[in-house]
Amino acid sequence: MSITLRQLEIFIAVAETAQVTKASKKLFVTQSAVSMALAELENQLGGSLFDRHGRSLLLNARGRFLLPLAKDITSQVSSIETIMSERNDTLEGKIEVVASTTLGNYIMPYLIGAFKRVHPNVHVNLQVQNTRLAEQLVCTGESDVGFVEGPVLEQEVILSRPWFEDELVILCGPSDPLSHNETFNMETDLKGKKWIMRESGSGTRATVSERFGKYMADVNIVMEMGHPEAVKRAVESGAGITCLSALSICREAEHGWLKGLRVEGLDMRRQLKIIQRRDQKISDALAEFLSFCDVMTICDDAKICLSSPWKLQSLLARHSALKK
């Protein structure tokens, strides 16, 4: 499980007050919540951060090392709101956005929400469709811009440009024997497995079929579903395994509900794309939105787990600092 912003905030409060009771009052949370968050943080960092003296908690050497780092991180995140509120924004307009399923459900809502805080007078509509339908909406002009994860077919009408890279991973439930592994071997692990797949027309399904190649003949598909959440729930229940974007499984992986396995010997990375009509006139609002979305290209760590609003806010803080 990754360190959370809330854990760092609680750590700072305890460091400054030297007591769980005072920290809980300062943050308006229960004492048990403070104690639990602190215990989890110390467990994740592999050791204590405080020396206990009666009811007081005093920073030890490890805690003193962490404190300025924690304050820097929380300060970066909180600066986003200050930066946004200080802008005298007059940009107006309306943007029709369409995104394929993975991006539409796990990335775009956070990006659009953050954009709206900067530009409250710009109205943004989001449709979530599979890649083929998203492409059609851009072709007909019903959507101003699309964000897709599958191959683009209408090359003569559609202009596409790379956005950032995603990776597909094999998912299994916690009771599956594969959950003890870190990788998936197509030669030895494929046999006898039941597969739950996304529907035909989805970018994920198209990429899986392309990358699996000759192995697709041995994939025993027992169920098809039109939404990654439905696929994940079926895998959790033990109905089979699947292959989905790493972006879609962050919370489940952190809680141990699902295990993600990288595929041995196959490159399962895919280039996510931004698509528009070639003859489209770009409004000021759309140009600003596209520039805002380019923040994703500065992220490291293979773009995994950007479906967290806290991690995205930290990323936006870095972006704001770079633009100064």
C-alpha positions as CSV (number, residue, x, y, z in Angstrom):
1,M,0.0,0.0,0.0
2,S,1.3,3.5,-0.9
3,I,1.8,6.3,1.6
4,T,-1.2,8.6,1.5
5,L,-1.4,12.4,1.8
6,R,-3.7,11.9,4.8
7,Q,-1.1,9.8,6.6
8,L,1.5,12.6,6.1
9,E,-1.0,15.2,7.4
10,I,-1.6,13.2,10.5
11,F,2.1,12.6,11.0
12,I,2.8,16.3,10.8
13,A,-0.1,17.1,13.3
14,V,1.2,14.6,15.8
15,A,4.8,15.9,15.4
16,E,3.6,19.4,16.0
17,T,1.3,18.7,19.0
18,A,3.2,15.7,20.5
19,Q,-0.1,14.0,21.4
20,V,-2.6,11.9,19.5
21,T,-5.4,13.6,21.4
22,K,-4.4,17.1,20.4
23,A,-3.7,16.0,16.8
24,S,-7.1,14.5,16.5
25,K,-8.7,17.7,17.7
26,K,-6.6,19.8,15.3
27,L,-7.6,17.6,12.3
28,F,-11.3,17.0,13.4
29,V,-10.9,13.2,13.3
30,T,-11.1,10.5,16.0
31,Q,-8.1,9.5,18.1
32,S,-8.4,6.0,16.8
33,A,-8.1,7.3,13.2
34,V,-5.0,9.2,14.1
35,S,-3.4,6.2,15.9
36,M,-4.3,3.8,13.0
37,A,-2.9,6.2,10.3
38,L,0.3,6.6,12.3
39,A,0.7,2.9,12.8
40,E,0.2,2.2,9.1
41,L,2.7,4.9,8.1
42,E,5.3,3.5,10.5
43,N,4.6,0.0,9.2
44,Q,5.1,1.1,5.6
45,L,8.3,2.9,6.4
46,G,9.7,-0.1,8.3
47,G,10.1,1.5,11.8
48,S,8.9,3.9,14.4
49,L,8.9,7.7,13.9
50,F,8.3,8.7,17.5
51,D,9.7,7.9,20.9
52,R,6.9,7.4,23.5
53,H,7.2,9.3,26.7
54,G,4.0,8.7,28.7
55,R,1.2,10.4,26.7
56,S,3.7,12.4,24.6
57,L,5.1,11.4,21.3
58,L,8.5,12.9,20.5
59,L,10.1,12.6,17.1
60,N,13.1,10.2,16.8
61,A,15.8,10.5,14.2
62,R,13.7,8.9,11.5
63,G,10.8,11.2,12.3
64,R,13.0,14.3,12.2
65,F,14.2,13.2,8.8
66,L,10.7,12.7,7.5
67,L,9.1,15.8,8.9
68,P,10.5,18.4,6.4
69,L,9.9,16.0,3.5
70,A,6.3,15.5,4.6
71,K,5.7,19.2,5.0
72,D,7.2,19.9,1.5
73,I,4.8,17.3,-0.1
74,T,1.7,18.6,1.7
75,S,2.7,22.2,0.9
76,Q,3.0,21.4,-2.8
77,V,-0.4,19.9,-2.9
78,S,-2.1,22.7,-1.0
79,S,-0.4,25.3,-3.2
80,I,-2.6,24.1,-6.2
81,E,-5.7,25.6,-4.7
82,T,-3.9,28.9,-4.0
83,I,-2.4,29.1,-7.5
84,M,-5.8,28.4,-9.0
85,S,-7.7,30.9,-6.8
86,E,-5.3,33.7,-7.5
87,R,-5.8,33.5,-11.3
88,N,-8.1,36.1,-12.7
89,D,-9.6,33.7,-15.3
90,T,-11.9,35.0,-18.0
91,L,-11.8,32.0,-20.3
92,E,-15.3,30.9,-21.3
93,G,-16.7,28.3,-23.7
94,K,-18.0,24.8,-24.0
95,I,-16.0,21.6,-24.7
96,E,-17.5,18.3,-25.7
97,V,-15.1,15.5,-24.7
98,V,-15.3,11.8,-25.4
99,A,-13.0,9.2,-23.8
100,S,-12.7,5.5,-24.2
101,T,-13.8,3.5,-21.2
102,T,-10.5,3.2,-19.2
103,L,-9.6,6.8,-19.6
104,G,-13.1,8.0,-19.2
105,N,-13.6,6.3,-15.9
106,Y,-10.2,6.4,-14.3
107,I,-8.3,9.5,-15.5
108,M,-10.6,12.2,-17.2
109,P,-12.9,12.9,-14.3
110,Y,-9.9,14.0,-12.1
111,L,-8.4,16.1,-15.0
112,I,-11.6,17.8,-15.9
113,G,-12.4,18.5,-12.2
114,A,-9.0,20.1,-11.8
115,F,-9.4,22.1,-15.1
116,K,-12.8,23.4,-13.9
117,R,-11.2,24.8,-10.8
118,V,-8.8,26.8,-12.9
119,H,-11.4,27.8,-15.5
120,P,-14.8,27.8,-13.8
121,N,-16.5,29.5,-16.8
122,V,-15.7,26.7,-19.2
123,H,-18.3,24.1,-19.4
124,V,-16.9,20.6,-20.1
125,N,-19.2,17.6,-21.1
126,L,-17.7,14.1,-20.9
127,Q,-19.0,11.1,-22.7
128,V,-17.6,7.6,-22.0
129,Q,-17.7,5.1,-24.9
130,N,-15.5,2.4,-26.2
131,T,-12.8,3.4,-28.6
132,R,-14.8,2.7,-31.8
133,L,-17.7,4.8,-30.7
134,A,-15.4,7.6,-29.4
135,E,-13.8,7.8,-32.8
136,Q,-17.2,8.0,-34.5
137,L,-18.3,10.9,-32.3
138,V,-15.1,12.8,-33.1
139,C,-15.5,12.0,-36.9
140,T,-19.1,13.4,-36.9
141,G,-18.1,16.5,-34.9
142,E,-20.3,15.7,-32.0
143,S,-17.2,15.7,-29.8
144,D,-14.5,18.3,-30.0
145,V,-11.7,16.0,-28.7
146,G,-11.3,12.3,-27.9
147,F,-9.0,10.4,-25.6
148,V,-8.6,6.8,-26.6
149,E,-6.6,3.7,-25.9
150,G,-7.2,1.7,-29.1
151,P,-6.0,1.9,-32.7
152,V,-7.4,4.8,-34.7
153,L,-9.1,3.6,-38.0
154,E,-10.3,6.8,-39.7
155,Q,-6.8,8.2,-40.5
156,E,-8.0,10.4,-43.3
157,V,-10.5,12.3,-41.1
158,I,-8.9,11.9,-37.7
159,L,-5.7,13.5,-36.5
160,S,-4.2,11.6,-33.6
161,R,-1.2,12.4,-31.4
162,P,0.4,10.5,-28.6
163,W,-0.6,11.3,-25.0
164,F,1.1,8.9,-22.5
165,E,1.8,5.2,-22.1
166,D,-0.3,2.7,-20.3
167,E,0.4,-1.0,-19.6
168,L,-2.0,-3.9,-19.6
169,V,-1.6,-6.5,-16.8
170,I,-3.1,-9.9,-16.1
171,L,-5.6,-9.7,-13.1
172,C,-6.4,-12.6,-10.8
173,G,-8.4,-12.8,-7.6
174,P,-6.7,-13.3,-4.2
175,S,-7.7,-17.0,-4.0
176,D,-6.2,-17.8,-7.4
177,P,-2.9,-19.7,-7.3
178,L,-1.5,-17.1,-9.7
179,S,-1.8,-14.5,-6.9
180,H,1.4,-15.9,-5.4
181,N,3.3,-14.9,-8.6
182,E,4.6,-11.5,-9.8
183,T,4.5,-12.3,-13.5
184,F,2.4,-14.3,-16.0
185,N,4.1,-16.8,-18.2
186,M,2.1,-17.4,-21.4
187,E,3.6,-20.8,-22.0
188,T,2.9,-22.3,-18.5
189,D,0.1,-20.1,-16.9
190,L,-2.4,-19.9,-19.8
191,K,-3.5,-23.5,-19.8
192,G,-6.8,-24.3,-18.1
193,K,-7.6,-20.7,-17.3
194,K,-11.1,-19.1,-17.8
195,W,-11.0,-15.6,-19.2
196,I,-13.3,-12.7,-18.7
197,M,-12.9,-10.2,-21.5
198,R,-14.0,-6.7,-22.5
199,E,-16.5,-6.4,-25.3
200,S,-15.5,-6.3,-29.0
201,G,-14.9,-2.7,-30.0
202,S,-13.0,-1.8,-26.8
203,G,-9.5,-0.6,-27.1
204,T,-8.4,-2.9,-24.4
205,R,-9.8,-6.0,-26.1
206,A,-8.1,-4.9,-29.4
207,T,-4.7,-4.5,-27.8
208,V,-5.0,-7.8,-25.9
209,S,-5.8,-9.7,-29.1
210,E,-3.0,-8.0,-31.0
211,R,-0.3,-8.6,-28.3
212,F,-1.3,-12.1,-27.4
213,G,-1.1,-13.1,-31.1
214,K,-0.8,-16.9,-31.5
215,Y,-1.8,-17.4,-27.8
216,M,-5.3,-16.0,-28.4
217,A,-6.2,-19.5,-29.8
218,D,-5.7,-20.9,-26.3
219,V,-7.6,-18.2,-24.5
220,N,-10.8,-19.7,-23.1
221,I,-13.3,-16.8,-23.0
222,V,-16.2,-17.6,-20.7
223,M,-17.6,-14.1,-20.3
224,E,-17.6,-10.7,-22.0
225,M,-18.5,-7.5,-20.3
226,G,-18.8,-3.9,-21.4
227,H,-17.2,-2.2,-18.4
228,P,-13.9,-2.7,-16.6
229,E,-15.7,-2.5,-13.2
230,A,-17.9,-5.4,-14.1
231,V,-14.9,-7.4,-15.3
232,K,-13.0,-6.7,-12.1
233,R,-15.9,-7.8,-9.9
234,A,-16.2,-11.0,-11.8
235,V,-12.5,-11.7,-11.3
236,E,-12.8,-10.9,-7.6
237,S,-15.5,-13.5,-7.4
238,G,-13.2,-16.1,-8.8
239,A,-15.0,-16.5,-12.1
240,G,-11.8,-16.2,-14.1
241,I,-8.8,-14.0,-14.9
242,T,-8.6,-11.0,-17.3
243,C,-6.2,-8.5,-18.8
244,L,-6.9,-4.8,-18.1
245,S,-5.1,-1.5,-17.8
246,A,-2.9,-1.0,-14.8
247,L,-4.7,2.4,-14.4
248,S,-7.9,0.7,-13.6
249,I,-6.8,-1.5,-10.7
250,C,-5.0,0.8,-8.3
251,R,-7.4,0.7,-5.4
252,E,-8.1,-3.0,-5.7
253,A,-4.4,-3.8,-5.8
254,E,-3.7,-1.7,-2.7
255,H,-6.4,-3.4,-0.7
256,G,-5.4,-6.9,-1.9
257,W,-8.7,-7.6,-3.7
258,L,-6.9,-8.2,-7.0
259,K,-3.4,-9.0,-8.0
260,G,-1.8,-7.5,-11.2
261,L,0.8,-9.6,-13.0
262,R,3.1,-8.3,-15.8
263,V,3.2,-10.6,-18.8
264,E,6.6,-12.2,-19.4
265,G,8.1,-11.9,-22.9
266,L,5.3,-9.6,-24.3
267,D,5.3,-5.9,-24.5
268,M,1.9,-5.0,-23.1
269,R,2.5,-1.2,-23.1
270,R,0.2,0.8,-25.3
271,Q,0.2,4.4,-26.5
272,L,-2.8,6.4,-25.4
273,K,-3.9,9.0,-27.9
274,I,-5.7,12.3,-28.2
275,I,-7.8,12.5,-31.4
276,Q,-9.5,15.4,-33.3
277,R,-10.9,16.1,-36.7
278,R,-8.2,17.3,-39.1
279,D,-10.3,20.2,-40.3
280,Q,-11.4,21.3,-36.8
281,K,-11.1,24.9,-35.7
282,I,-9.7,24.9,-32.1
283,S,-11.3,27.4,-29.7
284,D,-9.3,29.1,-27.0
285,A,-11.0,27.0,-24.3
286,L,-10.2,23.7,-26.2
287,A,-6.5,24.8,-26.7
288,E,-6.2,25.6,-23.0
289,F,-7.8,22.2,-22.1
290,L,-5.4,20.3,-24.3
291,S,-2.5,22.1,-22.8
292,F,-3.7,21.3,-19.4
293,C,-4.1,17.6,-20.2
294,D,-0.5,17.5,-21.4
295,V,0.4,17.5,-17.7
296,M,0.1,13.7,-17.9
297,T,3.2,13.5,-20.1
298,I,5.5,14.7,-17.3
299,C,4.6,11.8,-15.0
300,D,7.0,9.0,-14.2
301,D,6.6,5.5,-12.8
302,A,4.9,4.2,-16.0
303,K,1.8,6.2,-15.3
304,I,0.6,3.5,-12.9
305,C,-2.0,4.6,-10.2
306,L,-2.7,8.0,-11.6
307,S,-6.4,7.3,-10.8
308,S,-5.9,8.8,-7.4
309,P,-7.0,12.4,-7.0
310,W,-4.2,13.0,-4.4
311,K,-1.5,11.7,-6.8
312,L,-2.9,13.7,-9.6
313,Q,-2.9,16.8,-7.4
314,S,0.7,16.2,-6.6
315,L,1.4,15.9,-10.3
316,L,-0.4,19.1,-11.0
317,A,1.6,20.9,-8.3
318,R,4.8,19.8,-10.0
319,H,3.4,21.0,-13.4
320,S,2.6,24.4,-11.9
321,A,6.1,24.8,-10.5
322,L,7.6,24.0,-13.8
323,K,5.5,26.7,-15.5
324,K,6.7,29.4,-13.1
